[in-house]
Amino acid sequence: MIIRKISKVLGFCVAGWWFCCLLLMLALKLALDRGLGTKQRSRNGFHAQTGYHIGFARVHRAFSLVRPELYFDRLELRSKE
């Protein structure tokens, strides 16, 4: 009887922990998607910081254990001239 109650409480705790982890991952994904914004904002930000023009087809956002990362498809970097 007591073992059933303990296992039931433990099961709810584990399920709650997994649910919280999933919500945290969803919030992180939404923050990454929202933080970078559109392609044009990315291009303008890169141009403002470096002075080079950048072109790309798609950008993928990821969050590693160290830092946020961006992956570009068909990247094209043009000089100032």
C-alpha positions as CSV (number, residue, x, y, z in Angstrom):
1,M,0.0,0.0,0.0
2,I,2.7,2.5,1.0
3,I,4.9,1.3,-1.9
4,R,2.1,2.1,-4.4
5,K,1.7,5.6,-2.9
6,I,5.4,6.3,-3.1
7,S,5.7,5.0,-6.6
8,K,2.7,7.1,-7.6
9,V,4.2,10.3,-6.1
10,L,7.5,9.5,-7.6
11,G,5.9,9.0,-11.0
12,F,4.1,12.3,-10.8
13,C,7.4,14.0,-9.8
14,V,9.3,12.5,-12.8
15,A,6.4,13.4,-15.2
16,G,6.4,17.0,-13.8
17,W,10.1,17.3,-14.2
18,W,10.0,16.1,-17.8
19,F,7.1,18.5,-18.5
20,C,9.1,21.4,-17.0
21,C,12.2,20.4,-19.1
22,L,10.0,20.4,-22.3
23,L,8.6,23.8,-21.5
24,L,12.1,25.2,-20.9
25,M,13.3,23.8,-24.3
26,L,10.3,25.3,-26.0
27,A,10.9,28.7,-24.4
28,L,14.6,28.5,-25.4
29,K,13.6,27.7,-29.0
30,L,11.1,30.5,-29.2
31,A,13.7,32.9,-27.7
32,L,16.3,31.9,-30.3
33,D,13.8,32.3,-33.2
34,R,12.6,35.6,-31.9
35,G,16.1,36.9,-31.0
36,L,17.5,36.8,-34.5
37,G,14.4,38.0,-36.3
38,T,14.2,38.1,-40.1
39,K,16.8,37.5,-42.7
40,Q,17.0,41.2,-43.5
41,R,17.7,42.1,-39.9
42,S,20.5,39.5,-39.9
43,R,22.0,40.9,-43.0
44,N,21.8,44.5,-41.8
45,G,23.3,43.6,-38.5
46,F,26.2,41.8,-40.1
47,H,26.8,44.7,-42.5
48,A,26.7,47.3,-39.7
49,Q,29.3,45.4,-37.6
50,T,31.7,44.3,-40.4
51,G,31.0,46.5,-43.4
52,Y,30.7,43.4,-45.7
53,H,27.5,42.4,-47.5
54,I,26.2,38.9,-46.8
55,G,23.7,36.8,-48.7
56,F,22.3,33.4,-47.7
57,A,19.4,31.2,-48.6
58,R,18.4,30.0,-45.1
59,V,19.7,30.4,-41.6
60,H,19.3,27.7,-38.9
61,R,19.6,28.6,-35.3
62,A,20.9,26.3,-32.6
63,F,21.9,26.5,-29.0
64,S,24.9,24.5,-28.0
65,L,26.1,24.0,-24.4
66,V,28.7,26.8,-25.0
67,R,26.8,29.5,-27.0
68,P,24.1,30.1,-29.6
69,E,25.1,29.2,-33.1
70,L,23.9,30.1,-36.6
71,Y,24.2,27.8,-39.6
72,F,23.9,29.4,-43.1
73,D,22.9,27.7,-46.3
74,R,24.5,28.9,-49.5
75,L,26.4,31.7,-47.8
76,E,27.8,34.5,-50.0
77,L,30.1,37.1,-48.6
78,R,30.8,40.2,-50.7
79,S,33.5,42.8,-50.1
80,K,32.9,46.5,-49.6
81,E,33.5,47.3,-53.2
